[in-house]
Amino acid sequence: MFRIKAKARTGLVDGNGNDVQWIYTVWEQYKSGSGYGSWSDLDVGAGFRGDAYNHLEDEQDDTSTNVTFNYNIDHGGADFPASMAMQSIKVGNTWPGTVVTNPDGSQEAWLSPYQSVDGTC
């Protein structure tokens, strides 16, 4: 599990100019008790701390108005209000994920949260 500590925009936007990808800073967590809310940050050196990415945001792009967010919503299309926007993972939330090692030896985490859209109609 990973707690979101910070997020940064990547600059990729949909057809309405709304962000569709972020880079997250995460700290790996451990189960520190039973039941809900019992997750604690691992000490420095004991777990992963670094950049993380969202599997659902991985398929987004900045060149098409046909951004479907993995649940068949054409966010840039005429049937989707321009006042609605993709939402990032909230800072402070804890999500499951996997640490991967890149070909250059660096590591990053990939998260599997739900994704949401918000705005006004």
Secondary structure as the mmCIF struct_conf table of DSSP 4:
data_model
#
loop_
_struct_conf.conf_type_id
_struct_conf.id
_struct_conf.beg_label_comp_id
_struct_conf.beg_label_asym_id
_struct_conf.beg_label_seq_id
_struct_conf.end_label_comp_id
_struct_conf.end_label_asym_id
_struct_conf.end_label_seq_id
STRN STRN1 PHE A 2 ARG A 9
BEND BEND1 GLY A 11 GLY A 11
STRN STRN2 VAL A 13 VAL A 13
TURN_TY1_P TURN_TY1_P1 GLY A 15 ASN A 16
BEND BEND2 GLY A 17 GLY A 17
STRN STRN3 ASP A 19 ASP A 19
STRN STRN4 TRP A 22 LYS A 31
BEND BEND3 GLY A 33 GLY A 35
TURN_TY1_P TURN_TY1_P2 TYR A 36 GLY A 37
STRN STRN5 TRP A 39 ASP A 41
HELX_LH_PP_P HELX_LH_PP_P1 LEU A 42 ASP A 43
STRN STRN6 VAL A 44 VAL A 44
TURN_TY1_P TURN_TY1_P3 GLY A 45 ALA A 46
STRN STRN7 GLY A 47 GLY A 47
STRN STRN8 ARG A 49 ASN A 54
HELX_RH_3T_P HELX_RH_3T_P1 HIS A 55 GLU A 57
TURN_TY1_P TURN_TY1_P4 ASP A 58 GLU A 59
BEND BEND4 ASP A 62 THR A 63
BEND BEND5 THR A 65 THR A 65
TURN_TY1_P TURN_TY1_P5 PHE A 69 ASN A 72
TURN_TY1_P TURN_TY1_P6 HIS A 75 GLY A 76
BEND BEND6 GLY A 77 GLY A 77
TURN_TY1_P TURN_TY1_P7 ALA A 78 ASP A 79
BEND BEND7 PHE A 80 PHE A 80
TURN_TY1_P TURN_TY1_P8 ALA A 82 SER A 83
STRN STRN9 MET A 84 GLN A 87
HELX_LH_PP_P HELX_LH_PP_P2 SER A 88 LYS A 90
TURN_TY1_P TURN_TY1_P9 VAL A 91 GLY A 92
STRN STRN10 THR A 94 TRP A 95
STRN STRN11 GLY A 97 THR A 101
TURN_TY1_P TURN_TY1_P10 PRO A 103 ASP A 104
BEND BEND8 GLY A 105 GLY A 105
STRN STRN12 GLN A 107 LEU A 111
STRN STRN13 SER A 116 GLY A 119
#
